[in-house]
Amino acid sequence: MLRSMTAYVSTNYNHKGCLISCDIKSVNGKSLDINFKSNFILPEVELSLRDLVSKKVHRGNLEINFNLETIGQPSFVLNKKLIKEIKEELNKSDLDIKNLNFSDIKDIPDIFIDKKKSSFPENIIKKVFKGVLTALIENKQIEGYKIKKTFSDRIKKIHKNLTSLANEVAKNKHKRKKNILNKLPSSLVVSDESISNEVVNQIIKSDISEEIDRLDFHKSSLLEELVSKKAKGKKIDFILLEMLREVNTILAKVTFSKEKKYALDIKIYIEEMREQVSNVE
């Protein structure tokens, strides 16, 4: 299913005197980049949450803020691990630590630990995060549906113009041959055979039937990708780039005003989709 890269979700959750707030903002990006910020989640838990995101989201820059506040009276304890590390470092130094007292270390960041935060259950953390992540993906799908609708409209218009272009080219077949004959240098007008050969060569060079066929094929491939359950923005962008190359070749070959108009309209619709595909995951 087509999904947008831009979305924002936020939630709050109360659990035994603690208020969890989690918000995720997703914006465009060439690959998946996760910026995770939290004031209570342990590194190993963060890794499991990052892994969960990478399984659900394929592309985009995600900013995740996952914080906890204690409601009521907090319960602090000394960070014994940090105190031990400080003591070891002081023993290695030349400082006199015999007269060291608590007031000397009380202002060190993280010297106190909120027991409620440090012992917060991992299953609750994952439950809250999964809920926010699910909401994010749903928002991405809603925006993706809007993009898909726009794409479908552009593809219909491309099909209409492609049909008109093919009909116009067929209608102008004799005009094109006459124009080629008029442009042939007089030195070539030696025999009917030489004229015929040169006309054939010029017609082959100006023929766009292959480009029209390839455009039609790419259009079908684009439609298939849009309805695919694993639709990817990178693949859609590649198809659109191929379509753009074909229509540019057509524009270089056609000579009549109506033919150019239909080809230019097709190019405009492709360019419009290319602008939007940068927002597709």
C-alpha positions in Angstrom: 0.0 0.0 0.0 1.2 3.5 -0.9 2.4 5.4 2.2 3.5 9.0 2.7 6.8 9.8 4.4 5.4 12.8 6.3 3.2 12.2 9.4 3.0 13.1 13.0 1.5 11.3 16.0 1.5 11.9 19.8 0.1 10.2 22.8 0.1 10.2 26.6 -0.2 7.2 28.9 -0.7 7.0 32.7 0.7 4.1 34.6 1.0 3.8 38.4 2.0 7.4 39.1 3.9 7.9 35.9 2.9 9.8 32.8 4.5 8.6 29.5 4.5 10.9 26.5 5.5 9.7 23.1 5.5 11.5 19.8 6.9 10.6 16.4 7.5 13.0 13.6 8.3 11.6 10.1 9.6 13.7 7.2 11.1 13.0 3.8 14.4 11.2 3.5 16.4 9.1 1.0 16.8 6.3 3.5 15.6 5.4 7.0 17.1 7.7 9.7 15.9 7.4 13.3 16.7 10.1 15.9 15.6 8.6 19.3 15.4 10.7 22.5 14.3 9.5 25.9 14.8 10.3 29.5 14.2 6.9 31.0 14.6 4.1 28.4 17.6 1.8 28.7 19.9 1.4 25.7 18.9 -2.3 25.2 15.2 -1.4 25.2 15.9 1.5 22.7 17.6 -1.0 20.4 14.5 -3.2 20.4 12.3 -0.2 19.6 14.5 0.9 16.8 14.4 -2.6 15.4 10.6 -2.5 15.5 10.6 0.8 13.6 12.9 -0.6 10.9 10.6 -3.5 10.3 7.6 -1.3 9.8 9.0 1.8 8.1 11.3 1.7 5.1 12.2 5.3 4.3 12.1 8.8 6.0 13.7 10.8 8.8 12.0 9.9 12.1 12.3 12.0 15.2 11.1 10.0 18.3 10.6 11.6 21.7 9.8 9.1 24.4 9.7 10.6 27.9 8.4 9.9 31.4 7.3 12.1 34.2 6.5 11.0 37.7 3.2 12.2 39.1 3.3 13.1 42.8 6.4 12.6 45.0 9.4 11.1 43.1 11.5 8.4 44.7 15.2 9.0 44.3 18.2 6.8 45.0 21.9 7.3 44.5 23.3 6.1 41.2 25.7 3.5 42.7 27.2 2.5 39.4 28.1 6.2 38.6 29.5 6.7 42.1 31.7 3.6 41.7 33.0 4.9 38.4 33.8 8.4 39.9 35.6 6.7 42.8 37.7 4.6 40.5 38.7 7.7 38.4 39.5 9.7 41.6 41.8 6.9 42.9 43.7 7.1 39.6 44.2 10.8 40.0 46.5 12.8 42.3 43.6 14.5 44.1 43.2 14.2 47.8 39.9 12.3 48.2 40.1 11.8 52.0 38.2 15.0 52.7 35.7 14.4 49.8 32.1 14.7 51.0 28.6 14.3 49.5 28.3 18.1 48.8 31.2 17.7 46.3 29.4 15.3 44.1 25.7 16.0 44.6 25.5 18.3 41.5 27.0 15.7 39.1 24.4 14.9 36.4 22.6 11.6 36.9 24.0 11.1 40.4 20.4 10.5 41.5 18.1 8.0 39.9 14.3 8.2 40.0 13.3 4.7 41.1 10.0 4.9 39.2 11.8 5.6 35.9 14.6 3.1 36.4 12.2 0.3 37.2 9.5 1.1 34.6 8.2 -2.2 33.1 9.5 -2.9 29.6 6.2 -4.5 28.4 4.4 -1.2 29.1 7.0 0.7 27.2 6.7 -1.6 24.1 2.9 -1.5 24.4 2.8 2.3 24.3 5.3 2.5 21.5 3.6 -0.1 19.3 0.4 1.9 19.6 2.0 5.1 18.6 3.9 3.4 15.7 0.6 1.8 14.5 -1.1 5.3 14.5 1.9 6.7 12.6 1.6 4.1 9.9 -2.2 4.6 9.6 -1.6 8.4 9.1 1.0 7.6 6.4 -1.5 5.3 4.6 -4.2 8.0 4.7 -1.8 10.5 3.1 -0.6 7.8 0.7 -4.2 7.2 -0.4 -4.5 10.9 -1.4 -1.2 10.7 -3.3 -2.4 7.5 -5.1 -5.6 9.2 -6.1 -3.6 12.1 -7.6 -1.3 9.7 -9.4 -4.3 7.7 -10.8 -5.8 10.9 -12.2 -2.5 11.9 -13.9 -2.1 8.4 -15.4 -5.6 8.6 -16.9 -4.7 12.0 -18.5 -1.4 10.5 -19.8 -3.3 7.6 -21.3 -5.8 10.0 -23.0 -2.9 12.2 -24.4 -0.9 9.1 -25.5 -3.9 7.8 -27.5 -4.4 11.2 -29.1 -0.7 11.5 -29.9 -0.7 8.1 -31.6 -3.8 9.0 -33.6 -2.3 12.4 -34.6 1.0 10.8 -35.7 -0.9 8.3 -37.9 -3.0 11.1 -39.4 0.1 13.2 -40.2 1.9 10.3 -41.9 1.5 11.7 -45.4 2.3 15.2 -44.3 5.5 14.0 -42.7 6.5 12.2 -45.9 5.8 15.4 -48.0 7.8 17.5 -45.6 10.8 15.1 -45.8 10.6 15.2 -49.6 10.6 19.0 -49.6 13.7 19.1 -47.3 15.7 16.6 -49.4 18.7 18.3 -51.1 18.4 18.5 -54.9 21.6 16.5 -55.3 19.8 13.4 -54.1 17.0 13.6 -56.7 18.7 11.3 -59.2 16.3 8.4 -59.3 13.1 7.2 -57.7 15.1 4.6 -55.8 17.5 7.1 -54.1 14.6 9.3 -53.2 12.6 6.4 -51.7 15.6 5.2 -49.7 16.2 8.6 -48.2 12.5 9.1 -47.4 12.4 5.8 -45.7 15.5 6.6 -43.6 14.1 10.0 -42.6 10.8 8.4 -41.7 12.5 5.8 -39.6 14.5 8.5 -37.7 11.3 10.4 -37.0 9.2 7.4 -36.1 8.0 7.4 -32.4 6.0 4.2 -32.3 8.6 2.5 -30.1 8.6 5.4 -27.7 4.8 5.3 -27.5 4.8 1.5 -26.9 7.4 1.9 -24.1 5.5 4.8 -22.5 2.4 2.6 -22.5 4.3 -0.2 -20.9 5.8 2.1 -18.2 2.3 3.5 -17.6 1.0 -0.1 -16.9 4.0 -0.8 -14.6 3.3 2.4 -12.7 -0.4 1.4 -12.2 0.7 -2.1 -10.9 3.2 -0.5 -8.4 0.5 1.9 -7.1 -1.8 -1.0 -6.2 1.0 -3.2 -4.9 1.0 -4.0 -1.1 4.7 -3.3 -1.1 4.6 -0.1 -3.2 7.9 1.8 -3.0 8.6 5.4 -3.8 12.1 4.6 -5.2 10.6 2.2 -7.8 7.9 4.6 -8.7 10.5 7.4 -9.2 12.5 5.1 -11.4 9.5 4.3 -13.6 8.6 8.0 -13.9 12.2 8.8 -14.9 12.0 6.2 -17.7 8.7 7.7 -18.8 10.3 11.2 -18.9 13.2 9.9 -21.1 10.7 8.5 -23.6 8.6 11.6 -23.8 11.7 13.8 -24.2 12.7 11.6 -27.2 9.2 12.0 -28.6 9.5 15.8 -28.3 12.8 15.8 -30.1 11.2 13.8 -33.0 7.7 15.2 -33.6 7.3 18.3 -35.8 3.6 19.1 -35.9 2.0 21.4 -33.2 -0.7 19.0 -32.0 1.8 16.2 -31.6 4.0 18.5 -29.5 1.1 19.6 -27.5 0.1 16.1 -26.5 3.7 15.2 -25.8 4.2 18.3 -23.6 1.0 17.6 -21.6 2.3 14.1 -20.9 5.6 15.5 -19.8 3.9 18.0 -17.5 1.9 15.2 -15.8 5.0 13.1 -15.4 6.9 16.0 -13.8 4.0 16.6 -11.4 4.1 13.0 -10.3 7.9 13.2 -9.8 7.4 16.2 -7.5 5.0 14.2 -5.4 6.9 10.9 -5.4 9.6 12.5 -3.2 7.0 12.2 -0.4 6.3 8.5 -1.0 7.9 5.9 1.3 
